[in-house]
Amino acid sequence: MLGRAILNAFKESTGDHVIYSPPRSDLDLLDLKSVSHYLAKNQIDSIIHCAALVGGIQANIANPFEYLNTNIRLDSNLMRAAHEERVTNFLYVASSCMYPSNTTQPMKESQILTGEPEKTNEGYALAKIVGTKTVEIVGEELNWRTLILSNMYGPGDKYNYAESHLIAAIIKKVTEAKSNNSHYIQMWGTGAVRREFTYVDDVADYISKLIFNLDKIPQIMNVGIGVDYSVREYYELVSKTLSYVGEIRSDSSKPEGMFSKLMDSSIAVQNGWIPTTDIRSGLKATIEDFMMNHQGTK
């Protein structure tokens, strides 16, 4: 989702650069030789590293080894090859999952590694911490930086229940309930936990402007909208947007993760981060994309 949004942002202006966005069939990040050959052959000077094995809470709980092992391997291969090729600019996309499960809110960059991550996504979180520390080490000699992103939503999201994140899953649930004339939808957990979701196009626009100016920003920055809502509020917002009036039933036996994951993005704001898409207009655009391109996803 983020990679496609960044490509769209670059359509506005790429200067003298050629943009490469190889699919997995052309570049397997789990194959170090292929990665090294690709970077050398194409004389890559800047990398925005969005690739990762990602999924929702259900997938993370079911496959912690895969989320830890696969992400460490693909990060390690790309970073090793990029370091050997002396790639000047490297922007690593990290996640708010890295923050300790018990910490103060809103979370500041200095709170990374001050406690253990949330168990429900521990594998993914640890992999992202390793990637972030690697970027920090190389950042002493090259323009390698990390952005810690909040949860994101927007056009091109994943809607299959095994991998989807909260907002995408809600959109699919509400759409199906309305189509089936169901009088209720099932919500995982109590609905009280809070999450910060940032519209993907806002993040993509920022990254497209940042990539050639990494030497001017701090080593690590939070990037989020700065506002969070409860899970139940997200269900209500999506239901209202889709004109669905059924009941939202909670299932408190299901896992919910951290109670809150709101980040302090003030450092990014000082460095040009200005998100412009509020939750209501973002949901409208996301739902329109779902209806047009993703309805019927299993």
Residue pairs with C-beta under 8 A, 6 or more apart in sequence:
1 152
1 154
1 155
1 156
1 157
1 158
1 200
2 50
2 93
2 149
2 152
2 200
2 203
2 204
3 21
3 48
3 50
3 51
4 156
5 154
5 155
5 156
5 200
5 201
5 203
5 204
6 48
6 50
6 204
6 207
6 208
7 19
7 21
8 201
8 204
9 201
9 204
9 205
9 207
9 208
10 19
10 208
12 208
15 212
17 46
20 42
20 44
22 38
27 34
27 35
27 38
28 34
28 35
29 35
29 51
29 73
29 74
29 77
29 78
30 70
30 73
30 74
30 77
31 77
32 77
32 80
32 81
35 77
35 78
35 81
36 81
36 84
36 85
38 44
39 81
39 82
39 85
39 87
40 85
44 82
44 85
44 87
45 87
45 88
45 89
46 87
46 88
46 89
46 90
46 91
46 211
46 212
47 78
47 82
47 87
47 89
47 90
47 91
48 91
48 93
48 207
48 211
49 75
49 78
49 90
49 91
49 92
49 93
50 93
51 74
51 78
52 71
52 74
52 93
53 66
53 67
53 70
53 71
53 74
53 124
54 124
54 163
55 63
55 67
55 158
55 162
55 163
55 164
56 161
56 162
56 163
56 164
56 165
56 166
56 169
57 120
57 121
57 188
57 255
57 256
57 257
58 161
58 162
59 67
59 162
59 163
60 67
60 120
60 121
60 123
60 124
61 120
61 255
63 123
64 122
64 123
65 123
66 123
67 121
67 123
67 124
67 127
68 122
68 123
68 124
68 126
68 127
69 123
69 127
70 127
71 123
71 124
71 127
71 128
71 131
72 127
72 130
72 131
75 92
75 127
75 130
75 131
75 134
76 134
79 90
79 131
79 134
79 135
79 138
82 90
83 138
83 142
86 142
87 142
88 142
88 143
89 142
89 143
89 144
89 211
89 212
89 214
90 135
90 138
90 142
90 143
90 144
90 145
90 214
91 144
91 145
91 146
91 147
91 207
91 210
91 211
91 214
92 131
92 132
92 135
92 144
92 145
92 146
92 147
93 146
93 147
93 149
94 128
94 131
94 132
94 146
94 147
94 148
94 149
94 220
95 124
95 125
95 128
95 148
95 149
96 107
96 148
96 149
96 150
96 151
96 196
96 222
96 224
96 261
96 263
97 117
97 118
97 121
97 124
97 125
97 128
97 261
98 112
98 117
98 125
98 128
98 129
98 132
98 148
99 107
99 111
99 112
99 117
99 258
99 261
99 263
100 111
100 114
100 115
100 116
100 117
101 115
101 116
101 117
101 118
101 119
101 258
102 115
103 111
103 114
103 115
104 111
105 260
105 262
106 226
106 262
106 263
106 264
107 222
107 261
107 262
107 263
107 264
108 222
108 264
109 148
109 218
109 220
109 221
109 222
109 267
112 129
112 132
112 148
112 220
113 129
116 122
117 125
117 126
117 129
118 125
118 257
118 258
120 255
120 257
121 257
131 146
132 146
132 148
132 220
135 144
135 145
135 146
135 219
136 144
136 146
136 219
136 220
138 144
139 145
139 219
143 214
143 215
144 214
145 214
145 217
145 218
145 219
145 220
145 221
146 219
146 220
146 221
147 207
147 220
147 221
147 222
147 223
147 268
148 220
148 221
148 222
148 223
148 263
149 198
149 203
149 223
149 224
150 196
150 197
150 198
150 222
150 223
150 224
150 225
150 261
150 263
151 165
151 166
151 167
151 195
151 196
151 197
151 198
151 261
152 165
152 197
152 198
152 199
152 200
152 203
153 165
153 167
153 168
153 197
153 198
153 199
153 200
153 282
153 283
153 286
154 199
154 200
154 201
154 282
154 285
154 286
154 289
155 200
155 201
155 285
155 286
155 289
155 293
156 200
156 289
156 293
157 164
157 165
157 167
157 168
157 200
157 286
157 290
157 294
158 164
158 165
158 168
159 168
159 169
159 171
159 172
159 290
159 294
159 297
160 297
160 298
161 169
161 172
164 172
166 195
166 197
166 231
166 234
167 197
167 234
167 238
167 283
167 286
168 286
168 290
170 234
170 235
170 238
171 238
171 242
171 283
171 286
171 287
171 290
172 290
172 297
173 185
173 186
174 185
174 235
174 238
174 239
174 242
174 244
175 242
175 287
175 290
175 291
175 295
176 182
177 184
177 185
177 244
177 246
178 242
178 243
178 244
178 246
182 246
183 246
183 247
184 246
184 247
184 248
184 249
185 235
185 239
185 244
185 246
185 247
185 248
185 249
186 249
186 251
187 231
187 232
187 235
187 248
187 249
187 250
187 251
188 231
188 251
188 254
188 255
188 256
189 231
189 250
189 251
189 252
189 254
189 255
189 256
190 250
190 252
190 256
191 230
191 231
191 232
191 235
191 248
191 250
192 230
192 231
192 232
192 256
192 259
193 230
193 231
193 256
193 257
193 258
193 259
193 260
194 228
194 229
194 230
194 231
194 259
194 260
194 261
194 262
195 228
195 229
195 231
195 234
195 260
195 261
196 224
196 225
196 226
196 227
196 228
196 261
196 262
196 263
197 225
197 229
197 234
197 279
198 223
198 224
198 225
198 275
199 225
199 275
199 277
199 282
199 285
201 277
202 225
202 275
202 276
202 277
203 223
203 275
206 223
206 268
206 272
206 273
209 272
210 217
210 272
216 271
217 271
218 267
218 271
221 265
221 267
221 268
221 271
221 273
222 263
222 264
222 265
222 267
222 268
223 263
223 265
223 268
223 273
224 262
224 263
224 265
225 265
225 275
225 279
226 262
226 263
226 265
226 275
227 262
227 279
228 260
228 261
228 262
229 237
229 279
231 256
232 248
232 250
235 248
236 248
237 279
237 280
237 283
238 244
238 283
238 287
239 245
239 246
239 248
241 280
241 283
241 284
241 287
242 287
265 273
277 285
